[in-house]
Amino acid sequence: MHGTLSPQEWYGLNRFAQELTGYQSPVLSLYLPSYEVGQGARILAEKEKQTDLEGVREAIAHRLDRAKYHSGSICLFGWSKKGRGIVKHVRISKEVPPLYVVQRKPYLKPLKDILEIGHQVLVLIMDHKKARIEVYNGSELVEEIGVRSYLKGRHKKGGQSAKRFNQNRKLQIRYFFNKVSQQLSSLELESIELILLGGRGLAKKEFFSIMGDELARKTHILQGISFDTPKREITTRVISILDKTRKVGELKALEGLATPVKQGLVISRNKEIEKKIRAGAVRILFLAADYHATSPDENSLIRRIIGMAKKRGTTIEFITDITARKRLHKFGNLVALLRYS
């Protein structure tokens, strides 16, 4: 699956999250979208003061004072060490809701959601009279569009009048479907990973039948959702389907590595991978999400490999599912499938 982060940003954010997993203090976790960074100090001041976090809040406020404008979000984590406030932060291109959490460990769920299910999903709920288009980045609803039709109820009388009415009704439905298609076309559909299509009645199946092949391949028809379905329930369905699709996609991407291994088309030594990437010989690059470079030089090498892979048209697959990671670990943490030897 293709996330909303670039491969290099995904790798950097994943590494940052890994480096925070061992800290315990308690830890103050603060997430701020770009438009709320200026309010960060106020948010800190409004929270109930705790003696063991006073220096931490001051250190975070100082870090925010020095922060320059950057689109997306800033995520800060602070704790106390020998009476001194320690702060780690990361900037991401994706906006996250403002969030303030104090607990024993860093609150990393928003970052992990971005890494694992941070993909764009379009939810289309429709009947013959109206449609609602919702765009999600992972579990976050980022855009909502409504489309209406002026379709009248079914004609109950017989004769020529009923025939003309039904013909007109079909034309109105076709016009309405075209309006929905135009709204879809106005979105960046290339970045949409999945389209979930639901609603009562036959409209969803009729609309699916006229979708182009490329959109139809991305579309799953959902049962049991309508305009009355609560947003929370729809979000839960989106997360569940994203998670399942991610797992299936990762396992499918790893299928058949055993045969290329025998043919010498799978390599796992970083330096050799770098040479093959530079030569444009790598078709797919697999990276296990639990792989942590042990030195700055190794980290720089991995970042360089990812950057070159993107420029050379190599597909990059980050493997996050536990079962899929175990399958990849049989070959290595960073594995390249070659186009040719």
N, C-alpha and C positions, 0 to 999 in steps of 0.2 A: 504494500500500500504506500501511497505517496502522501507524506504529511504536509502540513502547512508551513513547516520549517524547512529551510535549506539543509542539505546533508551536513554541511560543516557546522551550522548552528545546532542541528540535532545532536551531533557528536559532542560539541562543547557543552551543551546543556546537560546531556546525559552524564558526562564526566563530572560536572559541577555537582549534580545530585548525588553521584556516587561518593564524592569526597565529603559530603555532609552527613552521610548515614551514621557515622560513628559518634557524633557529638551528642552529649547529654549534659544538661546543666541545671535549670531549664533554659529553653531557647525561645526567644521572641522571633516570630516569623511575620514579616510584613510584605504584602503584595500591593503594588500601586500601578495602575495604568498611567500612561504619560500625562493625561489631563488631571491626575490627582497628585502628582509628585509634589507640587507646591503646597498641598494640604497635608503632607506627611507629618510635619512637625506638630500641626494642630491635632491630628489623629493621635499621635503619641502622647501629647499633653492631656488630652481628654480622658485617656485611660487611667484607671485607678493605679496610683503609684505603689510599687513594691520595692522595698529596700534593696533586694538582691538584683533588681533589674534597673535601678536608677542610672548607673553608669552605662548600661547597655542602651537605654533609650537616648541618652546624650550622644553616644557614639553613632547611633543610627541617624539622629537628627543632624549631626555634623556631616555625615556621609551624604545626606540628602541636600544639605546646603551647597555642597560642592558639585552636585549632580547637574550636568548640562542637559538641555532638552534632547530627548531621544524618543522617537516614535516607538510604540509598543508598550512595554512595561518594565518596571524594575522590581526585583524580588530580593529582599534583604533578610538576613538571618543573624541574630546577635545573641551572645551569651557572655557570661562573666568568667574570667580566668584570673585567679589570684588578685581579685579586686579590680581588674581592668576589663573594660568592655571590648569584646572582640566582635567584628562585623565582617560577614562575607556577603557579597551581592552578585547578582547576575542580571544582565539586561537581555530581554527577549523581544523579538519583533512582533509577537502576538500580544494582544491586549487581554489582561485578566481582570476580574472584578476586584475592587479594594477588599483586603482581608487582613485582619490582625488576630494572631493566635499566639498564646503562650502555653507551652506544654513541655514535657520532659525532653522530647526530641524535636528536631526541625520538622515543621509541617510541610511535607513535600508532595502531598497528594495533587495539588494543582499542576506541579511540574511533571509528575509522573503521568497525569492524564494527558498533558500535551504531548509527551513522548510516546505514549502507548495508543491513545485514541484521539490524538490531535489532528483529525482529518475532517475535511469539509463534507458535510452531509446535507442533502436537500430533502425536506419533507414536503410532499404535495398532497393535501387533503382536498377532495373535490366531490361534487355531485354535478347534476346537469345545470345548476343555477349559480353556483359560486365555487371559488377555489381559494385556498390559502397556501401560499408558498413560504416555507420557513427554511432559513439557511442556518445550519449549526456548524460551529468550529468545535468538534468534540462534543462536550456536554453543554456548550454555551450557545444560546440563540443570539445570532448577530444581525439578522435581517428578517423582516416579515412583509410579504406583499399580498394584497387581496385583489381578486379578479371577480367581477360579477357579470351575470347574464340577465337578460330581460325575458327569459323564457316563460311563457304562460303555461298553465296547467293543461293536462290532457283533455282533448275534445271528447265529449260524451255522446254527441249526436252523430247519426250516420249520414250516408249520401256523399255527394261531391264536396260539401262543406267540410266534412271530416277528413277527406283525402287531401284537400288543399291545406287544411290546418296541420295535418301530419307532415306534409311536404315542407311547409313553412317551419314547423318545429325542428325538423332535421337540419334545415339550413341554419337556424338559430344555434343549434347545438354545435354544428360545424364551425360557425363563426366564433362561438365561445371557446371552443377548443383551440382555434387559431390564436385567439387573444392570450390564452394560457401559454401556448407555444412561444409567442412573441415575448412574453415576460420571462420565460425560461432562457430564451436566446439572449436577453439583455444581461444575464448573469455570466460570470466567468466559469462556464461549464467544464472547461478542461481541468480546473482545480477541484471539481466536485468528485469525490470518491464514490459516493453512493446516492441513489435517488430512491426514497421510500415513498411509495404511492398508496394512498388509502382513501377511505370515505365510504359512506353507505351507497348501496345501489350499484348499477352497472357502469357508471361514468368512468370509474378508474380503469376497468378492463377495456372499455371502448377507447379511452385516451391512450392506453398502453399500445393498442393495436395500430395506432397511427404514428407512434414515436419512431424516429429514425433509429437505425441499427445501433449506432454508437451510444445513444442515450438509453435504448432498451437494454443493452448489455449491462448498464450500471443500475438498472431499476429493479427493485424488489416490491411486489405487491403485498401490502400489509393488511391483514384482516383485524377487525376489532378496534379500529380507530375512526373517529369522526370529528366533526367540528366541536362536539361537546366533550371530547376527551380532554381531561386536565393536562396542562402543559407539563406538569411534573411526570405524569405517566408517559407522555410522548418522549420526554427527555430520557426516562429510564429505558424505553424501548430503543432509542437511538444508541445509547451507551452499550446496551446488551448486544445489539446487532453489530456495532462497530467492533466490539471486543471479539465476537465470534468470527467476523469477517477477517480481522487481523490474524487470528490464530490459524484459520483455514488458509489464508493467503501466504503466511510464512511457511507453513508446512508444505504447501504446494510448491513454493519457490525452491524448497530444498529437495524435492523429489528427484530421484534419478542422479544424485551426485556420485553414487557408487560406480556407475559405469564410466563416466568421464575420468574418475580417479585411475582406473585401470588403463585408460588411454593417455594418461599423463596430462590431462586437461584441467586438473585441480591442483592449486598450489596454496601453501599456507605460510611460507616464510616471507616476512614483511619486505625485506630488501628485494627479493625476487619479484614479489607482487608489484613493487614500485617500478621495476624495470619493465615488466609486462604492461603495466598501466601506461607508462610513457610511450611504449610502442603501439598503443591502441589495440592490444591483443586480448584484453579482458572484457568478457561479455557481461558477467554479473559479479559484483563484489558483495560478499556477505560479512556483516560485522555483528558479533554477539553483544547485546546490550550490557552484559555483565563484564565485558572486557575492559580492564583499566590499565592504561599504559603506566609502567612502573617508573619511568624516568621522563624528564622534560624532553630529551632527545627522541625517545620513543613516541611521546605524545605529538611532537612536531612532525615526525615521520607519518603518523596516522593521519594527521590533518592534511599533510601534503598529498598523501595518497588519495584521500577523499576529494580534495580540490581538483587533482588531475583527472580522477575518474569522471567527475561531472563534465569537465571540458572535453573528454574523449568520448562522451556518449555512453559510458558504462552505466548499467543499471545498478543502483545501490540499494541493498536490502538490509535494514536494521532488524535483527531478530530479537524480539522482546518476550515472546511466549516461552514459558519454562520448558515445555515439551520440545518445541522447535530448537531452543538453545541447546538442549541435551543432544539433539540430533546433529547440530552444527559442531558441537564440541568434539565429536568423534573425528572431525577433520581439522579443527583448530578454532581459534577465536576470530581471526580475520582470514577469510578464505576467498580465493578468486577462481571463478570458472572461466576458462579461456575460450576465445573464439577459435584459436588455432595454437598449436604448440610452437 
